[in-house]
């Protein structure tokens, strides 16, 4: 592909568009192109498996011809990491959040995915970063908040502490500010859980 003029410049611009937090290019590509295609293929595979006599109750029914794939139904968890205070001296640190299902059921949607704030070097990190964790199957899991010291080498990060909070606590549909004690430090969050 090197014969295409400015191929590498266009490729770099495309990758920046995909990963930049303002453009949400990867999310747009996923929701408009990839997710509908995967849903259609999954539905067709489920129909074939059902025809062969397999139990496919967790797979969606096949969509009618020409119908758009439905949006996934589930809870929506909005988490805004407002501030974090690192225990001890100032260091390069970040906050990670994830919604974990209970041990009694498998992960569904984005459950278990880690959402990481940017790394900052300070005693008090003013982050104001918002994450939409959706879809979640139910409000029966936990919100896991981890305070991590970011070392400059790959794989050597140090977990300063972790706190788990039941998602059912936020099921009011109204934003709730929560201050968690995480490994000697503190993390201030604004959380709202919206039912489907």
N, C-alpha and C positions, 0 to 999 in steps of 0.2 A: 504493500500500500504506500510505499515511499514515493511512488511516482505521482500520487495525487498532490497537487500543490497545497501547501499549508496543512497537510493532514495532521501532523502532530500538534500544531497550534489549535486546530479545530477540536481535536481529541481532548486536549488540556482544557479548553473552554467548556466543552461538554461535561467533563468530570467535575470542574469547579461548579457549574450550574447544578449538577446532581447533588453534590455534597454541601453546598452553601446553605446555612441555616435560614437565610432570608428567602431564597427561591424555592426551596423544598422540591427540587426537580426530580429526585429519585422517588419521592412520595407521589408526585403527580404522574410519573411514568408507571408506577406500580398500580395506582388506583384506576387509571384510564386504559391501560393496555394489558399489563401482566395479570392483575387479579381477575378481570372478566374472562380472560383466556384460560387461566388455571381453573376457575370455577366451572367453566363449560367442560373442560377435559375431565375434571373430577366427577362431574355429574354423569358424563357419558360412561366413564369407567365404572361408576357405581351402578348404572343401569345394566351394563354388561354383567357385572358380578351378581346382581340380583337375578338376572335371567339364568345364570348358572346355578342358582340356589344358595348363594352365600348371603349371610346376614349382614346388611350394610346400614344398620340403623343410625350410625354416626355420620354417614355420608349424606349429602343433600339429594333430594329427588331430582331427576332430570328436568331442566327448564323447558317450557314450551318452545317450539321452533320460532326463532327470531326475537325471543324475549331477552332483555338485558338481565345479567346476573344480579340478584338482590344484594344489597349492602349487608354486611354481617351484623346480626343483632347481638347486642351484648352491652355490658356496662361500660361507661366511659369514666376514666379516672384522670382528673386534671391535677397535676402536682406542680407547684411552683416552689423551687428551692430559693428562699429569700436570702438566707445568711447562714454562715457556719463559723463556729469558733473552734480553732484547733487547740488541743491540749498541749501544754508545754510551750516551747519556743515556736516562733513563726517558721513554717516550712511550706514547701510546695504541696498543696493538697487539693482534693476534689471530693464531691459528694456523688454517690451512685444511688439511684432509686430503682426498685423493681417491684412488680406485683407478682406474688407467688401464690399458686393455688394450694389448697390443703393437700397433705400427703395421700389422702384417700382418692384423689382423682388426677388424671393426666393434665398436663398443660394444654391450654386452648388459646388461640389467637396470639397475642403478644405476651401472655403470662410467662414470666421467667426472663424476659429480656431486660438487660441492664441499660439504664439511661444515665449517662455520665455528664456531669457539669464540666466546664472548662477548668483547667488547673490554674490556681493562683498561689502566689507566695505571699503570705501575710498571716498574722495571728487571727484576724477576723476577715473572713471572705464574704464580700457582698456580691452575691451571684445574680439574683433576680432572673433565674432561668426557668422557663415553663415547659412542661412535657405533657403531652396528651397520650395516655396509655389506654389504647382502645383497639379492639374489643376485648373485654374480659367476660368470661362465661357467667360468673356469679360474684356476689359480694362475700363469699365465704373464705377468701384467702387472706393474705397479710401483705401490708406495704412494708418492704424491707429497705431501710435507709442505712447506707454504709459510708463511713468517713475514711478516706484512703489517703495516705501519704504517698505522693507520686515521686518515685525515685527516677533518675534520669536514664536508667538502663532498662531494657525490655524485660518484663516479667519479675522485676524485683520490688514492685509496689508493696507497701505495708498497710494492712488493714488496721486502722486505729480503733475502730469499734463498729458495731452493728446493732441496730435496734429494729424490732418487728412490732408493727401495730396492726390490729385487726381492721380489715377494710369495712366491716359492718359499722364501725365507729363513724364513718364518713357518709353513711347512706342517707343522710338527711336531704341531700341535693343542694345544700347551702355551703359556700366556702367556709372552711374552718382553719384557723391558724393553730399550728401545733409546734411546740418546742420540745425537741427530743434530746435527752442526754445520751450521747453516743461516744462511748470509750473515753470518758473524761472531757470530751468536748460537747458542743451543743450545735444542733441544726434546727433552724426555724423554717417551717414549711407552711404553705397554704394549700389545702387539699379539698377537693370536692369530687364526690362519686355520684354520677348521674345514671339512673336506671335506664334500660332500653325503652 
